[in-house]
Amino acid sequence: MKKAVQTLPKITLKQLSVFVSIYQTGSTSRASDELHLSQSAVSSALTELESRLQMPLFERVGRRLNQHPNAHPIYVQAQAILGQAVTLEHYHKHQAGQIRIGASTTIGNYVLPPLLAQLYHALPEANVDMYIANTQEVVNEIEQLNLDIALVEGVPRPTDMKAIEQRAWRTDTLKIFAKRDSQWLTEVATYNNAANRYELSVEQLAQLPLLVREAGSGTRQIIDEQLLKHLPNAEVVKAIQQSEAIKHMVSADIGLGCLSQHVIETELMTKELVEVSVAGIDLSRTWWLVWHKSSHQSAIWQTFIDIIH
């Protein structure tokens, strides 16, 4: 059975606003002034509305308009409809100034804040929703269209590659690090005073406890692909979800850590922590910009793109 096609009403918001204005002011001339329309346009809109409703709304006595009994219930409904239209318009304006940004943990905590400051400077009324999680969780949210755009550390691995746009954004480097004068390094590592770092071989590193991020994080992805493959017998203490927790555990000399340079730059400058260089290991990586191809690219979306580039 064919579904009946719903016909759209031919009543317009202009007709309703004219009617409401006449109802409130009591005359077409005052409604004309209030709405900045010609008196003939106001009279025409009222006549069209009465024709659509197939009922009179005012009784014309000379130049005066007296409210017909039909007018009040129609006025109540018209006010409600116009109110909903205003709400919808405000919603659109709100949405136009809203952006939902996702970021993997390191970017979200250490790199994104100054970028958001630039966005707020450019668009003071911007409404930004943030979602910070590991790379895979953020990419999942992009796939569900719950985020407008995301910045992630690991290579995006969406379930539907055709639906997702991903572009290389910038380069980052992971650093292996330890507490200065760590018990784990004094016996085996060479300290390069000029570079303020310890130097180890791959074999030496494999004998030391290493604290790493959890599976699914962009940091762990690089560690697996570019570090742990060289350390088949490495003594990994545990996978830890928070970079800050790894920093504190390394500061307590529980083991060595491996995190983005952005996470530990302050501690390296104050020499609370010290870099550990491992010969033959390259821990550079690409950060990615990701969005769903069906996501609306609003003006605020484009402003954010301009800022991060």
C-alpha positions in Angstrom: 0.0 0.0 0.0 1.4 3.4 -1.0 2.1 5.8 1.8 0.1 9.0 1.5 2.2 12.0 0.6 1.9 14.7 3.3 1.0 18.1 1.9 2.8 21.1 3.2 0.7 23.9 4.7 0.5 27.0 2.6 0.4 29.3 5.6 3.6 31.3 5.9 5.4 32.7 8.9 5.0 36.2 7.3 1.2 35.8 7.3 1.3 34.7 11.0 3.5 37.5 12.1 1.3 40.0 10.3 -1.8 38.6 12.0 -0.1 38.6 15.4 1.0 42.2 15.0 -2.5 43.3 13.9 -4.0 41.4 16.8 -1.6 43.1 19.3 -1.7 46.6 17.8 -5.3 46.7 16.6 -4.7 48.1 13.1 -3.0 47.4 9.9 -1.3 50.8 9.9 0.4 50.1 13.2 1.3 46.6 12.2 2.8 48.1 9.0 5.0 50.4 11.0 6.0 47.6 13.4 6.9 45.1 10.7 8.4 47.7 8.3 6.0 46.5 5.5 3.7 48.6 3.3 0.1 48.8 4.5 -1.0 47.0 1.3 1.4 44.1 2.0 0.0 43.8 5.5 -3.6 43.8 4.3 -2.7 41.3 1.6 -1.0 38.9 4.1 -4.0 39.0 6.4 -6.4 38.3 3.5 -4.3 35.4 2.4 -4.2 33.9 5.9 -8.0 34.2 6.3 -8.4 32.5 2.9 -6.0 29.7 3.9 -7.9 29.2 7.2 -11.2 29.6 5.5 -12.4 31.8 8.3 -12.5 35.5 9.2 -10.2 36.7 11.9 -11.3 40.3 12.1 -14.6 42.1 11.4 -14.0 45.3 9.3 -16.0 48.2 10.5 -15.1 51.2 8.3 -11.3 51.5 8.8 -11.4 49.7 12.1 -10.7 46.0 12.7 -12.6 44.3 15.5 -11.4 40.8 16.6 -13.6 38.0 15.5 -14.2 35.2 18.0 -12.0 33.0 15.8 -9.0 35.3 16.3 -8.0 34.4 19.9 -7.4 30.7 19.4 -5.6 31.3 16.2 -3.5 34.0 17.9 -2.5 31.5 20.6 -1.4 28.9 18.0 0.3 31.5 15.8 2.4 32.7 18.8 3.4 29.2 19.5 4.5 28.6 15.9 6.4 31.8 15.7 8.1 31.1 19.0 9.2 27.7 17.7 10.6 29.3 14.6 12.6 31.8 16.7 13.9 28.8 18.8 14.9 27.0 15.6 16.7 30.1 14.3 18.6 30.5 17.6 19.4 26.8 17.5 20.9 27.2 14.0 23.0 30.2 15.1 24.1 28.2 18.2 25.1 25.2 15.9 26.9 27.5 13.5 29.1 28.6 16.4 29.6 25.1 17.8 32.3 22.6 17.1 33.0 19.2 18.6 36.7 18.5 18.7 38.3 15.2 19.6 41.9 14.7 20.5 44.0 11.8 21.6 45.5 12.1 25.1 48.8 13.8 24.5 47.5 16.3 21.9 44.4 17.0 24.0 46.4 17.7 27.2 49.5 19.4 25.9 49.1 20.7 22.4 45.4 21.6 21.9 44.9 24.2 24.6 46.9 27.0 22.9 45.2 26.2 19.6 41.8 26.6 21.4 43.0 29.9 22.8 43.6 31.1 19.2 40.1 29.8 18.2 38.5 31.8 21.1 40.5 34.8 20.1 39.2 34.6 16.5 35.7 33.7 17.6 35.0 34.8 21.1 31.4 33.4 21.0 32.7 29.9 19.9 31.1 27.0 21.7 33.6 24.1 21.8 32.9 20.6 23.0 36.0 18.5 23.8 36.4 14.7 23.8 39.8 13.4 24.9 40.6 9.7 24.8 43.1 7.4 23.1 43.4 7.4 19.3 41.1 4.4 18.6 38.3 5.7 20.9 38.5 9.1 19.2 38.4 7.6 15.7 35.4 5.5 16.8 33.6 8.8 17.8 34.4 10.3 14.4 32.9 7.3 12.6 29.7 7.7 14.6 29.6 11.4 13.6 29.7 12.4 17.3 32.7 14.6 16.6 33.3 17.2 13.8 37.1 16.8 13.7 39.9 15.2 15.6 43.6 15.3 16.1 45.2 12.0 16.8 48.7 10.6 17.4 48.3 7.1 16.0 47.6 6.1 12.4 43.8 6.2 12.2 42.3 2.7 11.6 38.6 3.3 11.0 36.3 0.4 10.2 35.2 2.2 7.0 38.2 3.8 5.4 36.0 5.3 2.6 34.0 7.4 5.0 36.9 9.0 6.9 39.2 11.7 5.7 42.7 11.7 7.2 45.6 14.0 6.6 49.1 14.2 8.0 49.2 17.2 10.4 52.6 17.5 12.0 55.6 15.5 13.3 56.2 14.5 16.9 59.0 12.5 18.5 58.8 10.1 21.4 61.5 10.1 24.0 62.7 7.4 26.3 63.4 9.0 29.7 64.4 8.3 33.3 64.9 9.9 36.6 68.2 11.7 36.9 70.7 9.5 38.6 68.3 6.6 38.2 69.3 3.3 39.9 68.5 1.6 36.5 71.1 3.6 34.6 74.1 4.1 36.9 75.6 0.7 36.3 74.8 0.2 32.5 74.4 3.6 30.8 76.9 6.2 29.6 76.0 9.7 30.5 76.6 12.4 27.9 77.0 15.6 30.0 77.0 18.0 27.0 73.7 16.6 25.7 72.3 16.0 29.2 71.3 12.4 28.4 72.1 8.8 29.0 73.1 6.6 26.1 72.1 2.9 25.9 72.3 0.1 23.4 69.1 -1.8 22.5 70.4 -4.8 24.4 70.9 -2.8 27.5 67.4 -1.2 27.3 65.9 -4.7 27.0 67.1 -5.5 30.5 65.4 -2.5 32.1 61.8 -2.0 33.2 59.9 0.1 30.7 56.6 1.9 31.4 54.4 2.3 28.4 50.9 3.6 27.4 48.0 1.2 26.9 47.0 -0.6 23.7 44.9 1.6 21.5 46.8 4.8 22.3 48.8 6.5 19.5 51.9 6.5 21.7 51.7 2.8 22.3 51.2 2.2 18.5 54.6 3.8 17.8 56.2 2.0 20.7 55.0 -1.3 19.4 56.0 -0.6 15.8 59.3 1.2 16.3 60.6 0.2 19.7 59.3 -3.0 21.1 59.9 -4.9 17.9 63.6 -4.4 18.7 63.1 -5.6 22.3 61.5 -9.0 22.1 62.5 -9.8 25.6 61.9 -6.3 27.1 60.8 -6.1 30.7 57.7 -4.0 30.3 56.4 -3.4 33.8 52.8 -2.5 32.8 50.7 -0.6 30.3 49.4 2.6 31.9 46.5 4.7 30.6 47.7 8.2 31.7 50.9 9.9 30.6 51.0 11.9 33.9 51.0 8.6 35.8 54.0 7.3 33.8 55.9 10.5 34.5 55.2 10.2 38.3 56.2 6.6 38.3 59.5 7.3 36.4 60.1 10.2 38.9 59.8 7.6 41.6 62.4 5.5 39.8 60.1 2.6 39.2 61.4 2.3 35.7 62.0 4.1 32.4 59.3 5.7 30.4 58.5 6.5 26.8 56.3 9.5 26.0 55.9 12.4 23.6 58.5 15.2 23.9 55.6 17.5 24.6 54.7 15.6 27.8 58.1 15.8 29.4 59.7 19.0 28.0 59.3 20.9 31.3 60.8 18.1 33.4 63.7 17.8 30.9 64.4 21.5 31.1 64.4 21.4 34.9 66.5 18.2 34.7 64.1 16.4 37.0 64.0 13.8 34.2 66.7 13.0 31.7 66.5 11.7 28.1 67.7 8.2 27.3 69.1 7.9 23.8 69.1 4.4 22.3 71.3 3.8 19.3 69.5 2.8 16.1 66.0 3.6 17.4 63.9 6.3 15.6 60.7 7.2 17.5 59.5 10.0 15.3 55.8 9.8 14.2 53.1 11.7 12.3 50.1 13.2 13.9 46.8 13.0 12.0 43.9 15.3 11.3 40.7 13.2 10.9 37.0 13.9 10.1 34.0 12.1 8.6 33.3 13.0 5.0 29.6 13.5 5.9 30.4 16.0 8.7 29.2 19.5 8.1 32.2 21.8 7.5 30.9 25.0 9.1 32.6 28.4 9.3 33.9 27.6 12.7 35.2 24.3 11.4 37.1 26.1 8.7 38.5 28.7 11.1 39.8 25.9 13.3 41.5 24.2 10.3 43.1 27.5 9.4 44.5 27.9 12.9 45.9 24.4 13.2 47.7 24.7 9.9 
